[in-house]
């Protein structure tokens, strides 16, 4: 492989010209596209793809392996598992796209990856309700406010929530139609929210498919740092997909999908058994945790 790569800079001029001519021919084939944006995307993709192929001097066997990888990813993808999103995540393409489309604005909360396990139609819970729905894990009280960058509260903001259980699985990974550790709620008139969830714990992204095989081949871990997903939307505001991460997690620096932002790390304060929870819930002799995560939404179009 090293000989193949080193040869990239030693391609004869005539060969380079042939390869460049092909690239230009393919780029020109999109000149008549009716949609200007589609034309831009396809021509840029062609230029960068051909540049990659020429830089690494891709072999035909490597090309076949790449096609086989993508075919496998397609076969394992279904309505509950999206291997291509997973591939985008581990290549950092998801986070780069998010960075491009969620530019910094005042003190707005930073965005991060949606991930492959968001599901539309999660059940609604009241303020102070429990998203766990029987999923195993330590109870965790989560509270905060949703405001705009002007500091004003955002009443009626919709907050979608989802997380893995203590065994490291999302509900859709069980295959039995359960809905657990997933719900949505709305902020009150002062922009406040509160609910019970599970204290986040580390878990691996699905690694029994082609993406997992890729990570193993390059010596990367499939583990994600502990987190709870939020998707927050409100009229006049930019929709925010983000996480809250657990301070002190050993995986914060090696998150498999590059989703960690320092601004999203919070203290999950452990509470001893018998400590009264804020809503008076009877937790028996269980320990629990609490965290505050205040959210700031950028204006729509920012």
Helices and strands as residue ranges (DSSP letters): H 2-6, G 7-10, H 13-28, H 36-56, H 60-76, H 83-90, H 93-101, E 139-148, E 158-162, G 171-173, E 182-186, E 192-198, E 203-204, H 210-217, E 223-224, E 227-233, E 240-246, G 262-264, E 265-266, E 269-271, E 288-292, E 295-297
